[in-house]
Amino acid sequence: MDGLLLQYPWLNELLMGFLDLSWQHVVMWGVGALLIFLAVRYDYEPALLLPIGFGAILANIPHSSAVSVEADAVGFLITLYNAGIANELFPVLIFIAIGAMCDFAPLIRNPKVMLFAAAAQFGIFATAIGATFLGFSFPHAASIGIIGAADGPTTIYVAARYAVELLGPLSVAAYCYMSLVPVIQPPVIRAITTANERKIKMGFEGEEPVSSTTKFLFPLMIVLIAGIVAPISVALIGALMFGNLLKESGVVDNLSNCAQSELANLVTLLLGITIGGTMTAERFLTFNVLLIMALGAVAFVFDTVGGVLFAKLLNLFSTKKVNPMIGACGISAFPMSGRVIAKMALKEDPTNFIIQHAIGVNVAGQVASVVAGGLVLALIPALMK
């Protein structure tokens, strides 16, 4: 065969895809196909897992022009990566879209729910510490811990800055665990609560209207406070609150609607396929990736546990008991986590409606996860000195 290729050089150009195909490439095709299957068959974060899966297939075709790094023929996935991931643009644009979709009125009305959301970020820091003991560098360990917040854009933003080579598996883990909230959270909650605790009723609280002025000033105040505490978080929290400001201003409905639909859809599409393009066999098929997937699950579970245990702790000192399950809603998976917890309460007692409280904590989790990401960004360079 080698002699034939030497005699007819054009054959090498024609057959190089077959000649350089390895079992690792085939495995990655399977990984990409699995992500597409989960998106289509089970509706697991389809807007992201489907593009990621397809991008992974494109990146693992031998000599794929989609990921070419030759100066005269740079692949489009490499171009998108340099234009949107390497400079952290895509995650920031996603935050603008998310902010435009968020209604922070439940958080403004009941600020104490931020305590539950803060407690639900425990898994981030616990997992980061654990990952360092397993041999990961602190920047990598912190990036792994962020998975626990169930906040894909924050995970991508932190990874793009401090764990570029782990971007693919970190992103896949974050979005997979987000989509698995209905599978992961219920058994974890049942394991650390009693039936009586899950049946605690929290009466409906009259929702006093939040003035438009308050809702308009809220994003401005959050940006100033978070920016002063952790300036490195301004890009994250600033983009989130800018999107919300567009919505609450009431004078740029076209921009707000664009952020919620066209911008969100376009950036999600480009972000997904670009992340998939980073999932090459040599990066993905490693023992560290298995550890990342396992540690991501640990982070997610610990975040759930942290929120629930904090609620149980409050009950020890409070005459007005809270249903500890709402503590699990402090992650960023909104409104999925709030709905899952509300359904669990109804299953325990068909007359127990805690959806109002669960969604309130879940909204707070949106802000808390971004703030936690900002703290991680601030801590990494400080601890590396």
Secondary structure, DSSP 8 states (H G I E B T S, - for coil): -HHHHHH-HHHHHHHHHHHT--HHHHHHHHHHHHHHHHHHHH-SSHHHHHHHHHHHHHHTSTT-GGG-EETTEE-HHHHHIIIIITTSHHHHHHHHHHHHH---HHHHH-TTHHHHHHHTTHHHHHHHHHHHHTT--HHHHHHHHGGGGT-HHHHHHHHHHH-GGGHHHHHHHHHHHHHTHHHHHHHHHHHHS-HHHHT------------HHHHHHHHHHHHHHHHHH-GGGHHHHHHHHHHHHHHHHSS-HHHHHHIIIIIHHHHHHHHHHHHHHT--HHHHSSHHHHHHHHHHHHHHHHHHHHHHHHHHHHHHH-SS---GGGGGGGSS-TTHHHHHHHHHHHHH-TT---HHHHHHHHHHHHHHHHHHHHHHHHHHHHHH-
